[in-house]
Amino acid sequence: MATIQDLVLIHVDSKPGFYARIEDIIPDVKPGWWQVKLLVLTFPLQVFTWILDDHQIEGADFTMGGTPLRMEDIVSPVELERLEEEKAEKERIKRIRKEGGAPKVISMQDRRKK
């Protein structure tokens, strides 16, 4: 689910329309709905406040004035790379443990005494 400070891509008529940053999400007076304040990354910058439910914030299709819209959470390629590296490291550690334990640590002090 998209949260505050996330970048999102707004699809308009099933096509990429514009990027925005979620500035705030506050409960609406209607239970189960939220006021989502978006900083629309256009020139000039604009601020929209949309009233959405949980499913719409999570990426479900909805309409406004008959226009189909969808909000997609965007993940930076830098963040994706970091997550992939973390996953690879966890897999490496898991494989080492499966093969017979953690790598041995040799103290440098012990080597100097010999």
Secondary structure as GFF3:
##gff-version 3
##sequence-region A 1 114
A	DSSP	beta_strand	7	12	.	.	.	ID=ss1
A	DSSP	beta_strand	15	27	.	.	.	ID=ss2
A	DSSP	beta_strand	33	40	.	.	.	ID=ss3
A	DSSP	beta_strand	46	53	.	.	.	ID=ss4
A	DSSP	alpha_helix	54	57	.	.	.	ID=ss5
A	DSSP	beta_strand	62	64	.	.	.	ID=ss6
A	DSSP	beta_strand	67	74	.	.	.	ID=ss7
A	DSSP	alpha_helix	77	98	.	.	.	ID=ss8
A	DSSP	alpha_helix	108	113	.	.	.	ID=ss9
###
